[in-house]
């Protein structure tokens, strides 16, 4: 949508385009690419998302031609009356199914209610859920459906899986990282906690990696993606926040440390590799708790995942710290030790 939008608008006529995306990372990416496209055409393109100070955004919005934003922060600006939407001619809903899956459906409806009705609306979605259909039906005028064939190029993408006991899964992961000689590798986990655990354990083994999940600050998330983009680290350990929308070039391996719950989630994960004609490899690590999810993934008959025999590997213990507990009843502020417990940690309880 980027190039056609730039052809249709002119600089200095107020905010004319609003692009809504589900995540901060996708917001940064779309903003970066739009700025590349507008290199020879003056245009003020402003990213607007949460997790960072709102004040610079307020200043930048005064002269914005295009805003790329996440729904929550756009609502903040609407409430503060720091964004003017009355001149918006084009609305883009990117990764709409993910946006609604994350609970932004009411935010999107509220944002649309602040726009004029005679606008052009573009909606991009990997799947057409009931919520997506509702937006199409109620908020788009004479929409045209353009559907692209979804497929996995078997010639470019190899998919394997290992079946190993839970206690050996981490050892197998380390073995693969050392013997596969992968290029850029994304390791997907089901939870933020498992991302943190793998990151900490690989660090102890002097295997450099960066982690990415929704519980991190925006600056740390941006740093992780930038380091991975720039090949300063070869391994990114991520929750599914990284599986949708992000265009990370030259990823050679995807490792599913935890198996996703559906074939759609699996396809979105493996879509990070074997892009633009390059080859890629997907390795899924199964243990007892993954069998049910893996059966659901394999219901998609377009997927061909071959089983491999377990190699011999050194057993390495996986250290899992106990979750921190907090006793509100017996907590006294006078006992609070700021040297042991930083202020920001105190605030999160």
PyMOL commands that set and color helices and strands:
alter all, ss='L'
color gray80, all
select helices_A, chain A and resi 2-8+24-37+55-61+71-80+96-101+105-113+130-139+166-179+192-204+218-229+240-242+263-270+288-297+333-335+343-347
alter helices_A, ss='H'
color red, helices_A
select strands_A, chain A and resi 17-21+45-48+66-70+90-93+120-123+157-163+184-188+210-212+235-238+251-256+280-286+306-307
alter strands_A, ss='S'
color yellow, strands_A
deselect
rebuild
show_as cartoon
